[in-house]
Amino acid sequence: MEGWCHTPARAGPSDRTEEAALAGGPWFFCLKHHTVEDRDGCAERHRLGPYETREEAEHALQSVAEREQKLTAEDRAWQDGD
């Protein structure tokens, strides 16, 4: 399956796809392939997570950007003495 990154699984590709679809997580966002993966995906250094739901993993980059904006604002306020 093109774009899917994972180490070889015990099950065949079609079995693995069904297994991942039924799995309840955890879910990860692969930074290398910009895809949502289950626990058998790429190496940890290439992904964000874990997330409880597939939808949370799909929005990982947005969540990181929002968290970074919040922390930057808090740092500025602290530096300004507010």
C-alpha positions as CSV (number, residue, x, y, z in Angstrom):
1,M,0.0,0.0,0.0
2,E,1.7,3.2,-1.1
3,G,2.2,5.9,1.5
4,W,1.6,3.5,4.3
5,C,4.7,3.2,6.6
6,H,5.0,0.4,9.0
7,T,7.3,-2.4,10.0
8,P,6.3,-5.8,8.6
9,A,3.2,-7.0,10.4
10,R,2.3,-10.5,11.2
11,A,-0.9,-10.2,9.2
12,G,-1.1,-9.6,5.4
13,P,-1.8,-6.1,4.1
14,S,-5.6,-6.5,3.7
15,D,-5.9,-8.1,7.2
16,R,-3.8,-5.3,8.7
17,T,-6.0,-2.6,7.0
18,E,-9.1,-4.2,8.5
19,E,-7.4,-4.6,11.9
20,A,-6.4,-0.9,11.9
21,A,-9.9,0.2,10.9
22,L,-11.4,-1.7,13.8
23,A,-8.7,-0.8,16.3
24,G,-9.5,1.7,19.0
25,G,-6.1,3.3,19.1
26,P,-3.8,4.6,20.1
27,W,-3.3,6.7,16.9
28,F,-0.3,8.6,15.7
29,F,0.4,11.2,13.0
30,C,3.4,10.4,10.8
31,L,5.4,13.5,10.0
32,K,7.3,11.7,7.3
33,H,4.2,10.6,5.3
34,H,1.5,12.9,6.6
35,T,-0.7,10.0,7.4
36,V,-2.5,8.7,10.5
37,E,-1.1,5.4,11.7
38,D,-1.8,2.8,14.4
39,R,0.8,1.6,16.9
40,D,2.6,-0.4,14.2
41,G,3.5,2.6,12.1
42,C,6.8,4.4,11.5
43,A,9.4,4.9,14.1
44,E,8.5,7.2,17.0
45,R,11.0,9.8,15.9
46,H,8.8,10.4,12.8
47,R,5.4,10.8,14.5
48,L,3.3,12.7,16.9
49,G,1.1,11.0,19.5
50,P,-0.4,8.9,20.8
51,Y,-3.9,10.2,20.4
52,E,-7.0,8.5,21.6
53,T,-9.0,8.9,18.4
54,R,-8.1,8.8,14.7
55,E,-9.7,12.3,14.3
56,E,-7.4,13.8,17.0
57,A,-4.4,12.3,15.1
58,E,-5.7,13.8,11.8
59,H,-5.6,17.3,13.4
60,A,-2.2,16.8,15.1
61,L,-0.4,19.6,13.2
62,Q,-3.2,22.0,14.0
63,S,-3.1,21.1,17.7
64,V,0.7,21.6,17.8
65,A,0.4,25.0,16.1
66,E,-2.3,26.1,18.5
67,R,-0.4,24.9,21.6
68,E,2.8,26.7,20.3
69,Q,0.8,30.0,19.9
70,K,-0.5,29.7,23.4
71,L,2.9,29.0,24.9
72,T,4.5,31.8,23.0
73,A,1.9,34.2,24.3
74,E,2.4,33.0,27.8
75,D,6.2,33.5,27.5
76,R,5.7,37.0,26.2
77,A,3.4,37.9,29.1
78,W,5.8,36.5,31.6
79,Q,8.8,38.4,30.0
80,D,6.8,41.6,30.0
81,G,5.9,41.1,33.7
82,D,2.1,40.8,33.1
